[in-house]
Amino acid sequence: MGRNKETNQKIRDERREQILSESLLLFSTRGLASTKISDIASTAGISQGLVYHYFRSKEDIFIELIRGAFERLNSSCEILSRMPLSPREKIDIAVRGLLQDLENNQENARYHLLMAQAMISETVPEEAKAIIRREIAVSQEIIAAILRDGQKEGSIKEGDADEMALVFWTSINGLAILKVVNGAEFKAPAPEILLSMFL
């Protein structure tokens, strides 16, 4: 008996995610310019033709990874901003959640590294650069708005909320780079260290 449409779609979705996951590993460690479709196919254990069945080029894979990374990050930040919690509680949840995520999930750390590389690399496709220009300020502005709200009620330290949000995200990105470099040896700092900069 043949497979049904639902099963076929599930197989296609799983294969696509496998290609994206293996590409993330390669792009985050080698960069876009040094990664070939043949490398992606080999790492994923599939043929080059099958990779091309899902994506037209390695640049398309890279763009999809960048798009997905910002969608997940910004969506999480928007959910955080809508939570019926105090600004102090929101910052506490964000710091603890991000640090735990970095410590427990190598792939999430690679996404942070990939976004950082994409911001400075000259080989990044224009479509990826457009996504970055459009999306990068979203998560930073959400954190800045939470900090400003906390400053108004007196639960967050005084200071320029935009600069504080920049420190927040650059700290997370720096730790993500260390996670990629050190792998399982990485130990996230105590959340209280980061929190002390804001609370």
Secondary structure by P-SEA (a helix, b strand, c coil): ccccaaaaaaaaaaaaaaaaaaaaaaaaacccccccaaaaaaaacccaaaaaaccccaaaaaaaaaaaaaaaaaaaaaaaaaccccaaaaaaaaaaaaaaaaaccaaaaaaaaaaaaaaccccccaaaaaaaaaccaaaaaaaaaaaaaaaaacccccccaaaaaaaaaaaaaaaaaaaaaaccccccccaaaaaaacc
